[in-house]
Amino acid sequence: MNAPAAPDVSITVVAYNSEETLAACLGSVMAPVRAGRAELIVVDNASPDGSAALVARDFPEARLIRSPSNLGFAGGMNRAWSASRGRYWLLLNPDVTAPAGGVDALVSWADAHPAVGAVSPELVDEAGHVACAARRFPSIARSLLELSRLHLLLPDALRARVFLGSYWRGSEDRLDADWVPATALLVRRDAVAAAGGLAEDLPFYGEDTEWCWRIGRAGFAIGLCGAVRFVHRESASARRTFGEEERDLRLWHGIYAAVERMRGRLYARTLTRIARVAFALEARHPGRGPEQRAHARRHLVAHRALLRGWRPQALPGSAPPGAGGVAWS
């Protein structure tokens, strides 16, 4: 008997303490799964809630992999990849919902842009505000431009191209991003073969930046499909698991760990110090509103802690890096 044809895309979700959002996420991608154009693989990272039971009960079309330990985001995703068969790999956070036809549209876009190794849809929050998924790597030069306010001398269009991220307000495609988050990330199988999988020894929030860097070094472009918008309830699981303060610490720790991997320890520490100064100024800026100053104070506290040597503790039941046992070839 012939094996079934490989689907266009393998949709993989890593769940940890994700019961609140998981049903909406999986439900939003079921149309291409049921039509045979996609397969759905869910890795439950030893969740303390009912995430695994929800998948088993309500989504029998999904392949559920129950990890006996918490492999982390990278380890869980790599474990899912080892079971996948699609031409593309769609990494999807459990707090993301795809629009009707969104998965198919993203695959069609990637087919039309063969030089792109990894592409994100545009990400919006529940109110429809754009999160600007096309981003530049953290940079000392760009950070100093912002700190000195010299970036304000650049014409708006040039400033948007130089910085991307929150400066980019366009809705068109980008083929020149440095990185895009793994929130809803479609990766070409050839790009995975060339660059390898996610780095399991990097902490949360650093894996996707460093992975896009490796994909780019392997000769692929990093893109944004501006016409397709996925809704992201940002860090819903992380905030429940860690709380707001530790979530911020883990976010910045992951970012600077990725920078250290890409540019070296001195570069990462210098960037951390520049950001600390920038947040200190923002926290006292008379032109900022109370909410903006409070936001800056929160991130200033995180940077002070990082520069004093704060490091995250492993979650209970966490497996050591590489415990997923994926072989890359």
C-alpha positions in Angstrom: 0.0 0.0 0.0 1.3 3.4 -0.9 2.0 5.9 1.9 -0.3 8.9 2.0 1.0 12.0 0.2 2.8 14.5 2.3 0.7 17.5 3.3 1.7 21.0 2.2 2.4 22.1 5.8 3.0 20.6 9.2 1.4 22.8 11.8 3.1 22.3 15.2 2.0 23.7 18.6 3.9 23.3 21.8 1.5 23.6 24.8 2.5 24.4 28.4 -0.2 25.7 30.7 -2.1 26.7 27.6 -5.6 25.4 28.3 -7.2 28.9 28.2 -6.2 29.6 24.6 -5.4 26.3 23.0 -8.9 25.4 21.8 -9.3 28.6 19.8 -5.8 28.2 18.4 -6.3 24.6 17.2 -9.9 25.3 16.0 -8.6 28.1 13.8 -6.4 25.8 11.7 -8.7 22.7 11.4 -10.0 23.5 7.9 -6.8 22.7 6.1 -6.1 19.8 8.4 -9.5 18.2 7.7 -9.1 18.9 4.0 -5.7 17.0 4.0 -3.6 20.0 3.1 -2.1 20.2 6.5 -1.2 17.9 9.5 -1.4 19.1 13.1 1.1 18.0 15.7 0.7 19.1 19.3 3.5 18.5 21.9 2.3 18.8 25.5 5.3 19.8 27.6 4.1 18.1 30.8 1.5 20.8 31.3 0.2 21.1 34.9 -3.3 22.0 33.5 -5.7 20.2 31.2 -4.0 21.1 27.9 -3.2 17.5 26.8 -6.7 16.3 27.8 -8.3 19.1 25.8 -6.4 18.0 22.7 -7.1 14.4 23.1 -10.8 15.0 23.7 -11.7 17.8 21.3 -9.1 17.5 18.4 -8.8 13.8 17.5 -7.3 14.9 14.1 -4.2 16.1 15.9 -1.2 13.9 16.7 -0.6 14.5 20.4 2.9 13.9 21.7 2.9 13.8 25.5 6.4 14.7 26.7 7.1 13.4 30.2 9.2 16.5 30.9 9.2 20.1 29.9 11.4 20.4 26.8 11.0 24.1 26.5 9.7 25.8 23.4 12.7 24.9 21.2 12.9 21.3 22.4 9.1 20.8 22.0 9.1 22.3 18.5 12.1 20.2 17.4 10.3 17.1 18.8 7.3 18.0 16.7 9.4 18.5 13.6 10.9 15.0 13.9 7.4 13.7 13.4 6.4 16.1 10.6 6.1 15.4 6.8 5.1 18.7 5.3 6.8 20.8 2.6 6.6 23.7 5.1 6.7 23.8 8.9 4.3 26.3 10.6 5.3 27.0 14.2 2.3 28.3 16.0 2.0 29.6 19.5 -1.0 28.3 21.5 -2.2 31.9 22.0 -2.5 32.6 18.3 -5.5 32.2 16.1 -5.4 32.1 12.3 -8.0 33.8 10.1 -10.1 31.7 7.7 -7.9 30.7 4.8 -4.8 32.1 6.6 -2.7 29.0 6.6 -3.4 28.3 2.9 -2.6 32.0 2.0 0.7 31.8 3.9 1.7 28.7 2.0 0.7 30.2 -1.3 2.8 33.3 -0.5 5.8 31.1 0.3 5.4 29.2 -2.9 5.5 32.5 -4.8 8.7 33.6 -3.0 11.1 30.7 -3.2 14.1 32.7 -2.0 12.3 33.2 1.4 13.3 30.6 3.9 11.0 31.8 6.8 8.0 34.0 6.7 5.6 35.4 9.3 2.1 36.8 8.8 1.5 40.2 10.2 0.5 39.8 13.9 -2.3 41.8 15.5 -3.7 41.9 19.0 -7.4 41.2 19.8 -8.2 44.9 19.1 -6.6 44.7 15.7 -3.5 46.7 16.6 -0.5 45.7 14.4 2.6 44.2 16.2 4.9 44.8 13.3 6.4 41.3 12.9 9.2 42.3 10.5 12.2 43.2 12.7 15.9 44.1 12.7 18.5 42.3 14.9 19.3 44.2 18.1 22.0 46.7 17.2 24.3 49.0 19.1 24.3 51.5 16.2 20.5 51.7 16.0 20.2 51.8 19.8 22.5 54.8 19.9 20.7 56.5 17.1 17.5 56.2 19.1 19.1 57.1 22.4 20.6 60.3 20.9 17.3 61.0 19.1 19.3 61.4 15.8 16.9 58.8 14.3 14.3 61.6 14.3 16.3 63.4 11.6 15.7 60.6 9.2 12.8 60.9 6.8 9.9 58.7 8.0 10.2 56.2 5.1 13.9 55.7 5.6 13.5 55.4 9.4 10.9 52.7 8.9 13.2 50.7 6.6 16.2 51.1 8.8 14.5 50.1 12.0 11.4 48.1 11.0 9.5 46.8 14.1 7.3 49.5 15.6 8.6 52.1 13.1 7.1 50.1 10.2 3.5 51.0 9.6 3.1 49.7 6.1 0.8 46.8 5.2 2.8 45.5 2.2 5.2 42.5 2.1 8.8 42.6 3.3 11.5 40.4 1.9 14.3 42.0 3.8 13.6 41.5 7.5 16.4 40.4 9.8 14.1 38.2 11.8 10.5 37.5 12.6 9.1 35.9 15.7 8.3 32.2 15.9 4.8 33.2 17.0 3.3 32.1 13.7 6.3 31.2 11.6 6.3 29.3 8.3 9.6 27.8 7.4 10.6 26.0 4.2 11.8 22.4 4.7 14.9 23.1 2.7 15.7 26.0 5.1 15.4 23.7 8.1 17.7 21.2 6.4 20.3 23.9 5.7 20.2 25.8 9.0 19.1 23.1 11.5 16.4 23.5 14.0 15.8 25.8 16.9 18.7 26.1 19.4 17.6 24.2 22.5 20.4 25.7 24.7 19.1 29.2 24.2 16.5 30.5 26.7 13.0 31.5 26.0 12.5 34.5 23.6 16.0 34.1 22.1 15.5 31.1 19.9 13.6 32.6 17.0 16.0 35.6 16.6 19.1 33.3 16.5 17.3 30.8 14.2 16.4 33.5 11.6 20.1 34.5 11.8 21.2 31.0 10.9 18.5 30.7 8.2 19.8 34.0 6.7 23.4 32.8 6.9 22.3 29.6 5.0 21.3 31.9 2.1 17.6 32.4 2.6 15.6 35.6 3.0 13.4 36.3 5.9 10.0 37.7 4.9 6.7 39.2 6.1 3.4 38.4 4.4 1.6 41.7 5.1 -1.8 40.7 3.7 -2.3 37.8 6.1 -3.0 38.7 9.8 -3.0 36.3 12.7 -4.3 37.3 16.1 -1.9 37.0 19.0 -2.9 37.1 22.6 0.7 37.9 23.5 2.4 35.8 26.2 -0.9 34.6 27.6 0.7 31.3 28.8 4.0 33.0 29.9 2.2 35.6 32.1 0.2 32.8 33.8 3.3 30.7 34.3 5.8 33.4 35.4 3.9 36.5 36.2 4.5 39.9 34.6 7.9 40.7 36.3 9.6 37.4 35.6 8.1 37.3 32.1 9.9 40.6 31.4 13.1 39.3 32.8 13.0 36.2 30.8 12.1 38.2 27.6 15.2 40.4 27.9 17.4 37.6 29.1 16.5 35.6 26.0 17.1 38.5 23.6 20.5 39.2 25.0 21.4 35.5 25.0 20.6 35.4 21.3 22.7 38.6 20.7 25.6 37.0 22.6 25.4 33.9 20.4 25.4 36.1 17.2 27.7 38.9 18.1 29.7 38.0 21.3 29.4 38.7 25.0 30.9 42.2 25.0 28.4 43.3 22.3 25.5 41.9 24.3 26.6 43.5 27.5 27.1 46.8 25.8 23.7 46.6 24.3 22.2 45.9 27.7 23.8 48.9 29.2 22.6 51.2 26.4 19.0 49.9 26.9 19.2 50.5 30.6 20.1 54.1 30.0 17.4 54.5 27.4 14.7 53.1 29.8 15.9 55.3 32.6 15.5 58.4 30.4 12.1 57.2 29.2 10.9 56.6 32.8 11.5 60.3 33.6 10.6 61.8 30.2 8.2 64.7 30.8 6.7 64.2 27.4 5.6 60.6 28.1 2.3 59.7 29.7 2.0 57.8 33.0 1.5 54.5 31.3 4.5 54.9 29.1 6.7 55.9 32.0 5.5 52.9 34.1 6.3 50.7 31.1 9.8 52.1 30.9 10.3 51.7 34.7 9.3 48.0 34.5 11.9 47.3 31.8 14.5 49.4 33.6 14.0 47.2 36.7 14.5 44.1 34.4 17.8 45.5 32.9 19.2 46.4 36.3 18.5 42.8 37.5 20.2 41.4 34.3 23.3 43.5 34.8 23.5 42.3 38.4 23.6 38.7 37.1 19.9 37.5 37.2 19.4 34.2 35.6 16.1 32.2 35.2 15.5 29.1 37.2 14.4 26.0 35.3 10.7 25.2 35.5 9.8 22.1 37.6 10.1 19.0 35.5 12.3 20.6 32.8 14.5 18.4 30.7 18.1 19.3 30.0 18.8 21.0 26.6 18.7 18.5 23.7 16.5 16.0 25.6 14.1 15.9 22.6 16.7 13.8 20.8 16.2 15.2 17.3 18.9 14.4 14.8 19.4 17.1 12.1 20.6 16.1 8.7 
